[in-house]
Structures are given as structure tokens and as C-alpha cells.
Amino acid sequence: MASYIQGLDMERFATTIDRNFICSICSNVLEDPVLCQNNHHCFCRGCITKYLENSQRCPTCSDELTVETLAEPQRMVKRMLNELNIRCVYVDRGCQEILQLQHLVSHEATCGFTPAICTNQVCGATLNQRDLFHHESEVCEFRKLKIHSCGEMTKTLTDMEEKIANLEKNMATNVVTMETNMKNIEKSMATNAASAERNAADMEEKLEAVNNEVTGFQEALIDAFIEMKDVLIKMDDKIKENTRKVRNTPSGDRENIIVAGGWGTGSVEMFDWHQRTWSPLQSLPNKRHGATSFLYHNHVTIAGGYCSHPVDGMIRMNVHPNPDLAMHWSNCPVELPPELAGHSSVLYNDHLIVSGGQNGNAASDCIHEVQLVPPCTVKTLSRMPEPRQFHSMERFDDSLLIVGGTTTSRYQDSVSSVVLYDIKKNECKQLSPLPYEVSEMATVRWGNNIVVIGGRDKQGNALDTVIMYNVKSGQHHVVPEMRLMYNNTNPTETSTWTDSNRMKLNAFLDELGLAQKIILIIFAICTIVGNTLVLVATWRERSLHQPNKYFVVCLATADLLVGVTLVPLRVYRHSLDVESQRTMSIHLCRFMVWIDTFALAASIYTLTFISFDRYLKITKPLQYIVRMTTSKSLKIIFFIWLCSTAFATYAATPHSGSQGILETSGNYCHVDTDKATLH
């Protein structure tokens, strides 16, 4: 049976090892790690290869797995493993080296404490490698000694003296010759150096002013470009947000909605936005209410809830790519800390944070953290000032806002308190309360606000009120009741939005759009004029025709391309109304992404090579003249443009997962679903 290499012993490491770096088969630190294809469980390559000889499933999640489908971990994981500090394997023999894992093999190959056997016959002693030579030549009682006779030694010494005398004569002759050659070389180098210094000084004086001016102008343009880009992005976001408020439309893409369970039912249905129809999915195994749900790794997961009693289990269903009746609910290996119903939960990285809920006959005041990846540990983070159930919780970055609920199973024990829990600081802070006690309400985050919708009051009556609560200021106000919105002829608008307000907002948006276009035009003019001057100065001044100056030409060309093509296209895009922007030609969108990414990538690469060129000229001036030639500069520029073209082409390719360097927020263009779409 073939042997395999297990993980490294944890006791050899100088620091505590994260449990995510432990192989679940050999329980040692990962050696040559590989991943489960679907759920990314990590194993030693040797351990999982041996395990898969008898089973074709992952030992952790039981998904199908073969040696061929094993995936490589990310480079960050390998880097973190390689940076772990480990002791030498020969620590028992006296080696006290502690080094990073990536240097372990090279160290152990040359370690002075490697066991070695004396080569003298009969001896056979085992020593450290560094002590072997001394032992064999000085200490070992079995070493061989050669004794010469006096006559032979005298003859040998005489021969050696004659050879040494001949060598001294030859060396004296060679030294004289070398000194003469060195003097000639020094004179020649001094002459050439003086001439080169004079020429370099003259050229540097002529180019210093131009170089400083170009550098300053380039830095100013880059700073202005970055600053102007931030302003334009903020202005664009403001326009989109104000337009969305006027139309009262959602800001994100429309995705399918799945509704599961409820009081007295276990049915599951899905609403398809494209077809605008409801379709049934596989029903829940048991009727369940008072549970929470979340989407994690393409699975809809339902946690806890009340069947015939509170449960702690989770069930999930795969919704990728398109869920249907063939998809079944399966048990999730993760469980809630206690049996809970009426609790609230949010996702935070790879953890599920659960607050409150009904545990048995009492409400819980705990805030738990459930790890969703193996080993799926559960721990209690903190406790709320009071127990609560049938409350709501929303996440704001690294904080959780917990509102309302009831301290018992009775409505008359409902509360209006609001608690802000800081995840990093692990502390709860009491905020201003709601204007009334409420439980079983719905909430949604809206910017820095949480919207509290409906619910039940202390008498158990259903509410139709809607509250807007600001997290930062703790202030709240009541918006029009839901029945007013439903009775209105246009359900997407409220009665407080008047024609006067619309006219003021439209006028503000027009002024904002005009200012944005003026800024873009000014930026385009400055870019075209400045970079054109650089190109003309370089072409007309013969002294600037040097290898390193071609990089400045390359940089100016890339910036000029932005001013000539990209900025005018952006002005045209901002001249269109919102609907025209959304249905803009997909080919024009891709071309704008291509130009955007190409110009910026070329500028960044060129500035990098300019920095390296300056460093080489300062540190190695004599070698620089020989190494940096015109042909080599042109080859580097060709390589820069080739890489920029490849990068930009990938960014503009449909379904590449990229939106270009400067377009990182939202979809760049939105077209009909039957056309190719940039994602």
C-alpha cells in the first residue's frame, strides 16, 4: 500500500494554529492543502487522496468528490500557511531554529544538526553534520594517519620551494603588467567620464525645467482627475437617488422573491419578476412559523421557528440557478444554540448572529453567534438589557439595531425600547425608544434609517402605522399610514409629494446635470491642451529624443485618449435622460468601459516604469547608458500597451465579472434581458 504524507505536527509550531488550518482527517496542520469543490472544506492532499481510495464523498459535507475535482486554495490561504512559524525537525538534536513554513525544506536540507554517520571503518558513530569533519579528522580513534619519512619530506619541501620561487617571479611580472594596464584604463575612464559628465550636465540643465513642468502638470492632472471623478460619482449617485425618490422605484435589480411557511402552513412559493407570476416550490417538511430565513451560498436557509414546539434545526434548499418543484429541502449541519422561535437573525461575514426569541416558555436575552462553516461553533456574544421575542433586527455595517418585541408571550408586555449592539466592541447601547410599544412588526433598512411597518400593539390589535427611525440621531417620525397609500390612485406615491416639490426637484436636477457637463468639458479641454503641448514639445526639441523620454510620450498619449474619446462620450451620456441612459447601446457602453480601463491601465504601468527608470539612472548611471536603449524603451512601451489592451478587453467582455476600473458601483448599462448585458 502506497504511503502518503500527513499534515505537520501542531507541537512543532511556535504559535497557536487557527483551527481553519487543521486537516479534519489527520488533525494536523495542513500539508499541501486542497479544497472540496463545492463547500471549500480543506484537507491535506495526502490525507484526502488516501481517503478517496475507499470513498468518493467529502468526509465533511458528504458531497461527491474525487481526486480530479479537488480544488486549489486561494493564494492568500497558501501565503498565510507559509508564514506560520515552525521549529526545525531536528530540534531534539539541538537545533533551535524557528522559521517560516515556506523556508522549512531548504533549512532542513542544510541544517547542521542533520544526523550523519562517521565514514571511518569500524566506527559507525552517529553525529550532527556540523561535527562530522572534526570527529573524522581529530577525534575518531579509527581515523587513518599517514607518516612520511624525513627524506621524502625534505625532497618534497625542496620541490615546493622551487615552485614557489617560480610563482613569485611570474606574479611580479604579471603585477607590473596589470598596474600598467590599470593606469591606462583609469586614464581612459577619467577622460570618458569627464566628457559624459559635461554632456549629461548640459542635457540635464536643458531638460530639468521641462521635466519638472511636465511632472508637476501630470501630478496636478492626476489629482484633479481623481478629485473630479469622486465629485462626478457623488453627483451621479445623487441624481439617481433623487430620480428614484421621485419615481419611488427600487434602487437594486429585481430578483425572485421566495415566501416560506407562516401560521398554520408549510407551503413555499416564488414570485418571478420577469414573468410576474407566482409558482409553487417544494413544501416545508413541517408547518413552521416564527422562524428566520437568509440566503447563503445559493441556499435559502430557514432557522429555528415553531412547529409543535420551538426547534433549533435549520433546513435549506438550493436556489441556483432556477429553483423548481424538483428542489428538495434538506437538513443543514448547523444548529441554533437553543431551541428558538420568534427570534431575529442577520448574516455577518460567515456567521449568523441570532438575538432573543422564545426558548421554552421564556423569552431569551442572549445574542448568539453561529459559525456557518466547519467546525460550526456556537458562542454567546452578549446579553440585551431585557429579554425579547417577536422583535426585529437590522444590520448597519458593524452594528445591529434591535427594536420592539415583547418580553413574554403576551402582547401587553410589548416594549418600545431600541438597542444598538456593536459587534466589534461587543457592547449594547440603549437608544431613544419608539413612540409606542410594538411587536410582530416588519422592518427594512433605508440608508441610515430603519422603517418599522405595522405590527401589533399592547392590546394585540394590528397596526397600520409606519415609523422612520434614524440610527445616528435616534429621532423618529411617523409617515402616512398604510391605508392612505393603498387608497391613493397611485400606490407608489404619497399624498405629501406635491407638484411644486416635483418642479423644484426637476429644476435642481437640471442645474446639477448642467454643472456636471461643464466640469467634464473643462476637464476635457485641459487634458487635450496639456498633453498636446507635451507631445509637441517632445517632437520639436531634438534633445528630448531619448529612450527615457518616450515613456513621457506614452503617458501623454494615454491621457490624451481619455480627453478626446472618453470624456466626450461621458458628456453625451449625461445629456440623456434616465430612461435613455438605461437603454443606451450596449456596444457603446462596452467601448466606454474599454477606453476607460485601457487609458488608466496604460497610465499606471507607464508611471511604474518611469519610476524604475529614474531609480536605475540614479543608482547605476554608467550601466544605465548601456542598458536603456531606444529599442528597449520601445519594446517596453509595446508591452505596456499590449497588457493594457488585454486588460481592457477582458473588462469589456460580457459576463467577465468585471465592470472596468472606474465603474465599480452598480451596472454600467442596463438593457433588455434578451440582449447581452454587462454584469
Helices and strands as residue ranges (DSSP letters): G 10-12, G 19-21, E 33-35, E 42-44, H 45-51, H 75-82, E 85-87, G 91-93, E 98-100, G 101-103, H 104-110, E 115-117, E 126-128, H 129-134, I 135-139, H 150-247, E 257-260, E 268-272, E 277-281, E 292-296, E 299-303, E 314-318, E 330-331, E 344-348, E 351-355, E 358-359, E 362-363, E 366-371, E 378-383, E 392-396, E 399-403, G 411-413, E 418-422, E 427-431, E 442-446, E 449-453, E 466-470, E 476-479, H 482-487, H 499-540, G 542-544, H 549-561, I 562-566, H 567-575, H 578-582, H 586-619, H 621-627, H 630-652
